[in-house]
């Protein structure tokens, strides 16, 4: 019988540059996650410091928080979906968001008549430049929350638009009181919030329907991606943290209990179902495998479990995004939450 030589396992080629490169490469792969964690800590620290600041410092911190929060959103997109999609998210949120503000300032459509002051920094065409990033800051976490609740493309667009508009029930009264802008005729208005007209929220809902569709389109196919995709866990955590922190700020530091209540209820229509879905999935996974799922548990606990301290630590960030940071997440992978 003819004999064949035994199979020889091919030797793994050493990385170019030797052992030093082999040691450095894993660290480089972890770098985006570490940067995301560091920026998270800075932004949360600024948010905690904001209610304690006064005068010009309050205005400086406001701009810094908007820029930092938008950067955090874009870093999350870059880590989980690539830099190209991060640029797309910036383009489809900041640019149309800024343009609709220009339209609003000069025509009163679709929000109603209002005007910006110089409190929020340099203006162009009557609108502070930082306002475009504010739309990014609001749209991305809302898009992640919508993706956590439904796989329907239309449902994600509608829910994302509502989740974004709900956030403005906090921000508009807050920044009007800071002097960021003023309304020509703030009536009719929500009970207890006499500084912001109802037309503003209707305009937001119309504008965010367009932006929500653009964000969902820019971040890839949604039909095959199940609700609770692990890549979105960090963004969902940002939405939950915003819900808790903004409620706390308006209720306890800014003396605006009515605005805090309206915002808490509106954002809660999205945040509470997200938390309940996570609890059910965690309970089901624990019953099936004897332990809780990894990843999003740290994110949701940090963001929605308490209203104090840093909501998302570096370890939580790593748990939520490491899989996507080191390689693409397969569409058929079972969601972690």
N, C-alpha and C positions, 0 to 999 in steps of 0.2 A: 504494500500500500504506500502510495506516495505521501510523504510527510511534508507538512508545511511549517515554516518557521513560526514560532509563537508571535502573537500580536504584540507589537511594541507600542507602548503609550508614548505619543509625541511629547517632547519636552516643551513646557510653556516658555515662550520666548521672554527673556528678561526685558524689562522696559528700557527704552533708550535713556541712557544717562545713569544706569546702575541703580543700586539699592536706595540711594538718596531720593531719586525721583519716585521710586516705589513707595517711599514713606510720605512724600509730599503730596502725591496725587489724591489720596483719600482726604487729606486736610483741605485741599482745594475744593473737593466736592462738598465738604461740609461748610465751606465759607459762606455761601448764600444763606444757609439756614442760620448761621451765627449772626450774620449781618441783620437778618430779619428779626432775630431775638433782641439784638442790641437796639435797633430802631424802635421796636415795640416798647422796650423799657424807657427809652427817652420820651416817646410820645405820651405814654401813660403818666410819666412823671410830670410832664408839662400840663396835662389835663388835671392832675391832682393839685398842681400849684396855681392853676388859673383862678379858682374862686378866692384865693388868698391874695391875689395881686390887685393893685389899685392904680388908677390914672393911666399914664402912658404904658406902664408895664403890662397892664391888662390887655391893651391893644396889641402890643408886641407879641405877647403870648398867644393871642387869638390867631394872628397870622402864622406864627410858628407851628401851632397845633394843626391848622388846616394843611400847611405844606407837609408837615411830618406825617400826618394821617394819610394824605394822598400818596406820599412816597411809600408808606407801609403797604397800601393796597397794591401799588404797582410792583413792589418787590415780591409780594405774594404771587401775583400773576406770573412774574418772571421765573420764580422758583418752581412753580407747579406746571406752567404751560409754555415757558420760553420767553425770551426777550422780545421777540417779534409780536407776540400777542399782548405783552405788556404795553408796547408802543401803541398797538391798536386800541387797547382799552383807554389809554390816555387821550388818543385822538378822538374817539367816539363819545367821550364824556366831557372833557375840558373844553374842546373847541365848540361843539353845539351848545353846551351849557353856557359858555361865555356869550355866544351869539344871541341866544334867546334872552339873556340879560340885557344886552345892548338894545334888542327890540323892545323889551319891556320898559327900559328907562326912557326911550324916545317916543314910544307910541302908547304905552299903558297896556299893551297886549303881550302875553295872555294873563298877566298877574294883577294888573291894576296900576294906577299911577304911583310912582315912587321915585326917589332920588338917593344916590349914594353920597356919603360924605368922604372926607379924606382919611377917616379912621382906619380903614383897612389897607392903606398903602397906596402906591401909584395907580392912577386910573388911566384907561385908554377908552375913548369913545364914551366916557361917562361911567365906566364900570371898572372897579378895582381888578387888577390882573389876577389876584389870588382867588377870585370868585370861580374861575374855571376849575381850579383844583378842588374847590369845595364840592362841585358836582361829582368829581371823581371819588372824593372821600365818601360821599353818600351812596353813589350808584353801585360800587363794587360789593361792599358787604351786603347790600340789599339783594343783589343778583345771586350771591352765594346762598343767602337765606331762602330765596325762592327756589333755587336748585335743590335745596335740602328737603323741600316739601312736596315737589311734584316733578314728574318726568315729562309732562306735556309742554311742548315749546310755547304754545299760546298761554298756558297757565303760568309758566315762568315769566313771561313778559308782563302779564297783568299783575301778578303777585310782586314782581320786582318793582314795578311802577308804584304800587301802593306802599310797599315797604320803604321806598325812597321818600315819597311824599310824607309818610308818617314821621320820618326823621325831621322834616322841616317844621313840624308842630313844636319841636323843641327849639330848633335853631333860630327861627325867625323872631319869636318874642325875645330870645336871649340877645341877639345881635342888634335888634331895634333898641333895646334898653341900653346897650353899649354905645349907641350912636352910630352904628355902621351904615344905616340908611333910615329913611322915614317915609311914611305913606301919606299921600296927599289927602286921602279920605278913607280912614280905616274902618269903614262901616259898610254893610253889616259885618259883625265879627262873632267869634265864638264867645259864649258866656265866660266872663272872667279874663278874657284876653282882648282888651279894647285897642291894642296897638297894631293889630294885623287884620286886614279884611279877609273875609271868606273867599273872595275872588283870587287871592294869592294861592290858596290850596287847590282850587280848581285849575288854575294855570299850571301849578306844579304837576298835577296829575296828568294833564295833557302833554306837557313837555317830557315827563319821565316815561310815558308810554313809548315815545320815540327812542329815548336814550336806553331804556331797558331792552328794547328789541335789538338795538345796535350792540349793546354789551353782550347779550346772549349769542348773537351772531359772531362777534369778534372772538369769543372764547371757545369756539368749537361746536361740534355737533351735540345736540342735547337729547335727541330721541333715544339713543342707545345708552346714555349715561344715567344710571339709576339715581333716585333721590338718596342723599347722604353720601355722595362720592367723597372719598377721603381727602381729595385735593381741595375741597371747598371748606374743610373743617376750620381752618384758621380764619377765613373770611366770615364764616358764621359766628365764630368767637368774637370778631370785631363788632358784628351787629349786636350781639348780646351785651357786650361791654358798653357799647354806646347807649343802649336802652337803659342799663342800670346807672351808668355814670351821669347821663344827662338828666334822668329823673332826680338823682341825688342832688346835682348842682342846682337845678331850678327850685327844688323843694326846700332845701336846707341853706343854700348860700345866696340865691338871687331873689328870694321872697316872691316867687311866682308860682304859687301852689296850683292855680287853675291851669296854667300852661304845662306844668309838670304832670298834672292828671291827664289832660288831653293827650299829651305826647306818650305817656306811659300806656294808656289804653290803646292808642293807635298802633304804636310799635309792638305792643303786647299781643295784638291779633296775629302777628307773625312770630314773635319771639317765643310766646308760650307754646304754640304747636311744635316749634322746632325743639324745644326742651322736652316736651312730652314724647315726641317721636324718638329722641335720643334715649330717654329713660326706658321706653318700651324695648328698643333694640338692645340696649345694654342688659336689661333683665332677660330677654330672650337668649342673648349670647351667653350670659352667665349660666342660664339653666341648661343650655346645650353643651357648653364646653367646660363649665366649672370655673370660669373666670371672666372678668370684664374684657371687652375689646380694647385694643390699643388705639392710640392716635387721638381721636376727637375727645375722649374722656377728659384728658387734661385741659383741652381748650375750653370745653363747655363749662367744666367745673370752675376754671379760673375766671371765665368771663361772666357767667351767669350765676355762679354759686354764691358769691359775695359781692358786696358793693364797695369794698375797700381793698387797698393794696394793689399790686400789679396783677392784672387779670390773666396774662399769658406769659409764662416764663420761657426761658430758652429751651428747657426740656419739653415743655408742651409744644412749642413751635416745632422742635425736631420730630416729636411724635406725629404731628399733624402733616408735615410736609416732607419728611425724609424720603419716603417712598417715591414721591414725584420728583424730588430734587436729584435723585440718583438715576432716574430713568422714567420713561413714560408709564403712566398707569393704564393697564389694559382696560378696555371698555367693558369686558365681561367680568372683571374682578368683582367679587362680592363686596359691597360697601362695608366700611368699618363702623358705621353708626346709623 
